[in-house]
Amino acid sequence: MPDKKISKIYRKLMTTDSEYKAFNLVDNLDPKEAKAVLMKIVMNLTKEQSGVKI
């Protein structure tokens, strides 16, 4: 699964203006895409909490 596609979904999810749109976006993902997006969210939160800057 291309990382570019996951990054695009992640950006849409993080910039959406309503929780309903975010829910629909996640609800329509296939399980592998949803897992990859969740992993990206967790990794980015972990980096922010540890103070690592890229």
Biopython code that builds the backbone (N, CA, C, O; Angstrom):
import numpy as np
from Bio.PDB.StructureBuilder import StructureBuilder

atoms = [
    (1, "MET", "N", (0.857, -1.175, 0.000)),
    (1, "MET", "CA", (0.000, 0.000, 0.000)),
    (1, "MET", "C", (0.904, 1.241, 0.000)),
    (1, "MET", "O", (1.761, 1.393, 0.871)),
    (2, "PRO", "N", (0.708, 2.103, -0.964)),
    (2, "PRO", "CA", (1.580, 3.276, -1.067)),
    (2, "PRO", "C", (1.426, 4.219, 0.129)),
    (2, "PRO", "O", (0.322, 4.515, 0.588)),
    (3, "ASP", "N", (2.581, 4.672, 0.609)),
    (3, "ASP", "CA", (2.582, 5.603, 1.732)),
    (3, "ASP", "C", (1.955, 6.937, 1.336)),
    (3, "ASP", "O", (1.407, 7.649, 2.179)),
    (4, "LYS", "N", (2.037, 7.269, 0.056)),
    (4, "LYS", "CA", (1.456, 8.527, -0.426)),
    (4, "LYS", "C", (-0.061, 8.546, -0.205)),
    (4, "LYS", "O", (-0.620, 9.567, 0.195)),
    (5, "LYS", "N", (-0.712, 7.435, -0.462)),
    (5, "LYS", "CA", (-2.164, 7.341, -0.277)),
    (5, "LYS", "C", (-2.527, 7.473, 1.202)),
    (5, "LYS", "O", (-3.487, 8.160, 1.554)),
    (6, "ILE", "N", (-1.759, 6.815, 2.057)),
    (6, "ILE", "CA", (-2.007, 6.878, 3.498)),
    (6, "ILE", "C", (-1.784, 8.303, 4.000)),
    (6, "ILE", "O", (-2.550, 8.798, 4.827)),
    (7, "SER", "N", (-0.750, 8.953, 3.508)),
    (7, "SER", "CA", (-0.474, 10.336, 3.910)),
    (7, "SER", "C", (-1.607, 11.267, 3.496)),
    (7, "SER", "O", (-1.977, 12.177, 4.238)),
    (8, "LYS", "N", (-2.148, 11.036, 2.320)),
    (8, "LYS", "CA", (-3.260, 11.864, 1.843)),
    (8, "LYS", "C", (-4.498, 11.678, 2.728)),
    (8, "LYS", "O", (-5.169, 12.648, 3.080)),
    (9, "ILE", "N", (-4.790, 10.441, 3.078)),
    (9, "ILE", "CA", (-5.926, 10.160, 3.963)),
    (9, "ILE", "C", (-5.684, 10.783, 5.333)),
    (9, "ILE", "O", (-6.593, 11.369, 5.922)),
    (10, "TYR", "N", (-4.460, 10.655, 5.840)),
    (10, "TYR", "CA", (-4.103, 11.224, 7.148)),
    (10, "TYR", "C", (-4.307, 12.745, 7.148)),
    (10, "TYR", "O", (-4.886, 13.294, 8.086)),
    (11, "ARG", "N", (-3.834, 13.417, 6.104)),
    (11, "ARG", "CA", (-4.003, 14.878, 6.012)),
    (11, "ARG", "C", (-5.475, 15.263, 5.963)),
    (11, "ARG", "O", (-5.888, 16.217, 6.623)),
    (12, "LYS", "N", (-6.257, 14.541, 5.198)),
    (12, "LYS", "CA", (-7.698, 14.821, 5.145)),
    (12, "LYS", "C", (-8.334, 14.659, 6.514)),
    (12, "LYS", "O", (-9.159, 15.474, 6.927)),
    (13, "LEU", "N", (-7.947, 13.608, 7.209)),
    (13, "LEU", "CA", (-8.501, 13.327, 8.526)),
    (13, "LEU", "C", (-8.124, 14.408, 9.536)),
    (13, "LEU", "O", (-8.953, 14.815, 10.350)),
    (14, "MET", "N", (-6.879, 14.872, 9.486)),
    (14, "MET", "CA", (-6.410, 15.871, 10.446)),
    (14, "MET", "C", (-6.930, 17.275, 10.147)),
    (14, "MET", "O", (-6.988, 18.113, 11.048)),
    (15, "THR", "N", (-7.305, 17.543, 8.909)),
    (15, "THR", "CA", (-7.732, 18.893, 8.543)),
    (15, "THR", "C", (-9.239, 19.035, 8.349)),
    (15, "THR", "O", (-9.722, 20.117, 8.015)),
    (16, "THR", "N", (-9.972, 17.965, 8.553)),
    (16, "THR", "CA", (-11.419, 18.043, 8.377)),
    (16, "THR", "C", (-12.032, 18.990, 9.404)),
    (16, "THR", "O", (-11.531, 19.122, 10.521)),
    (17, "ASP", "N", (-13.109, 19.638, 9.016)),
    (17, "ASP", "CA", (-13.707, 20.660, 9.883)),
    (17, "ASP", "C", (-14.813, 20.120, 10.793)),
    (17, "ASP", "O", (-15.351, 20.862, 11.616)),
    (18, "SER", "N", (-15.154, 18.849, 10.653)),
    (18, "SER", "CA", (-16.186, 18.303, 11.538)),
    (18, "SER", "C", (-15.876, 16.848, 11.885)),
    (18, "SER", "O", (-15.252, 16.126, 11.108)),
    (19, "GLU", "N", (-16.317, 16.444, 13.047)),
    (19, "GLU", "CA", (-16.126, 15.066, 13.477)),
    (19, "GLU", "C", (-16.911, 14.102, 12.597)),
    (19, "GLU", "O", (-16.489, 12.965, 12.385)),
    (20, "TYR", "N", (-18.052, 14.556, 12.085)),
    (20, "TYR", "CA", (-18.876, 13.699, 11.228)),
    (20, "TYR", "C", (-18.125, 13.339, 9.945)),
    (20, "TYR", "O", (-18.136, 12.182, 9.523)),
    (21, "LYS", "N", (-17.472, 14.327, 9.323)),
    (21, "LYS", "CA", (-16.700, 14.055, 8.106)),
    (21, "LYS", "C", (-15.533, 13.116, 8.403)),
    (21, "LYS", "O", (-15.229, 12.224, 7.611)),
    (22, "ALA", "N", (-14.884, 13.321, 9.547)),
    (22, "ALA", "CA", (-13.776, 12.442, 9.931)),
    (22, "ALA", "C", (-14.284, 11.011, 10.138)),
    (22, "ALA", "O", (-13.652, 10.049, 9.703)),
    (23, "PHE", "N", (-15.418, 10.887, 10.800)),
    (23, "PHE", "CA", (-16.000, 9.564, 11.018)),
    (23, "PHE", "C", (-16.305, 8.878, 9.691)),
    (23, "PHE", "O", (-15.968, 7.708, 9.505)),
    (24, "ASN", "N", (-16.935, 9.590, 8.775)),
    (24, "ASN", "CA", (-17.265, 9.009, 7.474)),
    (24, "ASN", "C", (-16.017, 8.599, 6.712)),
    (24, "ASN", "O", (-15.994, 7.553, 6.063)),
    (25, "LEU", "N", (-14.984, 9.417, 6.789)),
    (25, "LEU", "CA", (-13.736, 9.095, 6.105)),
    (25, "LEU", "C", (-13.155, 7.789, 6.635)),
    (25, "LEU", "O", (-12.765, 6.919, 5.855)),
    (26, "VAL", "N", (-13.096, 7.649, 7.949)),
    (26, "VAL", "CA", (-12.552, 6.433, 8.556)),
    (26, "VAL", "C", (-13.477, 5.242, 8.314)),
    (26, "VAL", "O", (-13.008, 4.128, 8.082)),
    (27, "ASP", "N", (-14.767, 5.469, 8.367)),
    (27, "ASP", "CA", (-15.738, 4.392, 8.178)),
    (27, "ASP", "C", (-15.648, 3.784, 6.783)),
    (27, "ASP", "O", (-15.917, 2.595, 6.607)),
    (28, "ASN", "N", (-15.277, 4.579, 5.803)),
    (28, "ASN", "CA", (-15.219, 4.101, 4.421)),
    (28, "ASN", "C", (-13.883, 3.476, 4.035)),
    (28, "ASN", "O", (-13.739, 2.994, 2.911)),
    (29, "LEU", "N", (-12.907, 3.473, 4.936)),
    (29, "LEU", "CA", (-11.608, 2.871, 4.639)),
    (29, "LEU", "C", (-11.685, 1.357, 4.754)),
    (29, "LEU", "O", (-12.482, 0.810, 5.516)),
    (30, "ASP", "N", (-10.839, 0.701, 3.982)),
    (30, "ASP", "CA", (-10.755, -0.746, 4.190)),
    (30, "ASP", "C", (-9.859, -0.983, 5.417)),
    (30, "ASP", "O", (-9.101, -0.093, 5.802)),
    (31, "PRO", "N", (-9.935, -2.148, 6.021)),
    (31, "PRO", "CA", (-9.225, -2.385, 7.285)),
    (31, "PRO", "C", (-7.712, -2.132, 7.230)),
    (31, "PRO", "O", (-7.138, -1.617, 8.190)),
    (32, "LYS", "N", (-7.071, -2.486, 6.126)),
    (32, "LYS", "CA", (-5.622, -2.274, 6.020)),
    (32, "LYS", "C", (-5.287, -0.786, 5.967)),
    (32, "LYS", "O", (-4.318, -0.342, 6.584)),
    (33, "GLU", "N", (-6.092, -0.013, 5.227)),
    (33, "GLU", "CA", (-5.870, 1.437, 5.167)),
    (33, "GLU", "C", (-6.118, 2.069, 6.532)),
    (33, "GLU", "O", (-5.351, 2.927, 6.968)),
    (34, "ALA", "N", (-7.183, 1.650, 7.203)),
    (34, "ALA", "CA", (-7.502, 2.201, 8.519)),
    (34, "ALA", "C", (-6.374, 1.907, 9.505)),
    (34, "ALA", "O", (-6.021, 2.770, 10.308)),
    (35, "LYS", "N", (-5.816, 0.729, 9.458)),
    (35, "LYS", "CA", (-4.717, 0.371, 10.351)),
    (35, "LYS", "C", (-3.490, 1.232, 10.060)),
    (35, "LYS", "O", (-2.834, 1.708, 10.986)),
    (36, "ALA", "N", (-3.180, 1.431, 8.787)),
    (36, "ALA", "CA", (-2.016, 2.232, 8.412)),
    (36, "ALA", "C", (-2.185, 3.687, 8.846)),
    (36, "ALA", "O", (-1.235, 4.307, 9.325)),
    (37, "VAL", "N", (-3.384, 4.229, 8.681)),
    (37, "VAL", "CA", (-3.650, 5.606, 9.097)),
    (37, "VAL", "C", (-3.555, 5.720, 10.617)),
    (37, "VAL", "O", (-2.983, 6.681, 11.131)),
    (38, "LEU", "N", (-4.105, 4.755, 11.330)),
    (38, "LEU", "CA", (-4.019, 4.762, 12.790)),
    (38, "LEU", "C", (-2.562, 4.705, 13.246)),
    (38, "LEU", "O", (-2.176, 5.413, 14.176)),
    (39, "MET", "N", (-1.766, 3.879, 12.608)),
    (39, "MET", "CA", (-0.345, 3.794, 12.958)),
    (39, "MET", "C", (0.352, 5.126, 12.713)),
    (39, "MET", "O", (1.206, 5.531, 13.502)),
    (40, "LYS", "N", (-0.001, 5.808, 11.631)),
    (40, "LYS", "CA", (0.593, 7.112, 11.334)),
    (40, "LYS", "C", (0.196, 8.139, 12.395)),
    (40, "LYS", "O", (1.026, 8.945, 12.816)),
    (41, "ILE", "N", (-1.057, 8.115, 12.828)),
    (41, "ILE", "CA", (-1.522, 9.032, 13.873)),
    (41, "ILE", "C", (-0.747, 8.779, 15.163)),
    (41, "ILE", "O", (-0.259, 9.720, 15.790)),
    (42, "VAL", "N", (-0.634, 7.530, 15.555)),
    (42, "VAL", "CA", (0.074, 7.182, 16.793)),
    (42, "VAL", "C", (1.545, 7.585, 16.707)),
    (42, "VAL", "O", (2.098, 8.128, 17.663)),
    (43, "MET", "N", (2.169, 7.326, 15.581)),
    (43, "MET", "CA", (3.581, 7.686, 15.419)),
    (43, "MET", "C", (3.774, 9.199, 15.518)),
    (43, "MET", "O", (4.723, 9.660, 16.152)),
    (44, "ASN", "N", (2.889, 9.969, 14.900)),
    (44, "ASN", "CA", (3.010, 11.424, 14.948)),
    (44, "ASN", "C", (2.740, 11.961, 16.346)),
    (44, "ASN", "O", (3.402, 12.906, 16.776)),
    (45, "LEU", "N", (1.787, 11.385, 17.063)),
    (45, "LEU", "CA", (1.525, 11.808, 18.437)),
    (45, "LEU", "C", (2.714, 11.489, 19.330)),
    (45, "LEU", "O", (3.076, 12.284, 20.197)),
    (46, "THR", "N", (3.316, 10.335, 19.121)),
    (46, "THR", "CA", (4.472, 9.933, 19.912)),
    (46, "THR", "C", (5.634, 10.885, 19.668)),
    (46, "THR", "O", (6.334, 11.259, 20.610)),
    (47, "LYS", "N", (5.848, 11.282, 18.419)),
    (47, "LYS", "CA", (6.921, 12.223, 18.089)),
    (47, "LYS", "C", (6.672, 13.580, 18.735)),
    (47, "LYS", "O", (7.600, 14.198, 19.258)),
    (48, "GLU", "N", (5.427, 14.047, 18.703)),
    (48, "GLU", "CA", (5.091, 15.336, 19.300)),
    (48, "GLU", "C", (5.305, 15.313, 20.801)),
    (48, "GLU", "O", (5.812, 16.282, 21.367)),
    (49, "GLN", "N", (4.930, 14.232, 21.450)),
    (49, "GLN", "CA", (5.060, 14.132, 22.897)),
    (49, "GLN", "C", (6.512, 14.021, 23.334)),
    (49, "GLN", "O", (6.882, 14.497, 24.407)),
    (50, "SER", "N", (7.339, 13.387, 22.495)),
    (50, "SER", "CA", (8.742, 13.218, 22.879)),
    (50, "SER", "C", (9.583, 14.446, 22.509)),
    (50, "SER", "O", (10.736, 14.562, 22.925)),
    (51, "GLY", "N", (9.009, 15.343, 21.737)),
    (51, "GLY", "CA", (9.729, 16.562, 21.375)),
    (51, "GLY", "C", (10.627, 16.410, 20.162)),
    (51, "GLY", "O", (11.436, 17.298, 19.889)),
    (52, "VAL", "N", (10.512, 15.327, 19.436)),
    (52, "VAL", "CA", (11.314, 15.110, 18.254)),
    (52, "VAL", "C", (10.791, 15.980, 17.121)),
    (52, "VAL", "O", (9.595, 15.967, 16.830)),
    (53, "LYS", "N", (11.667, 16.727, 16.487)),
    (53, "LYS", "CA", (11.268, 17.559, 15.351)),
    (53, "LYS", "C", (11.927, 17.029, 14.102)),
    (53, "LYS", "O", (13.111, 16.694, 14.089)),
    (54, "ILE", "N", (11.132, 16.962, 13.055)),
    (54, "ILE", "CA", (11.651, 16.444, 11.783)),
    (54, "ILE", "C", (11.823, 17.593, 10.818)),
    (54, "ILE", "O", (12.250, 17.386, 9.682)),
]
sb = StructureBuilder()
sb.init_structure("model")
sb.init_model(0)
sb.init_chain("A")
sb.init_seg("    ")
for serial, (resi, resn, name, xyz) in enumerate(atoms, 1):
    if name == "N":
        sb.init_residue(resn, " ", resi, " ")
    sb.init_atom(name, np.array(xyz, "f"), 0.0, 1.0, " ", f" {name:<3s}", serial, name[0])
structure = sb.get_structure()
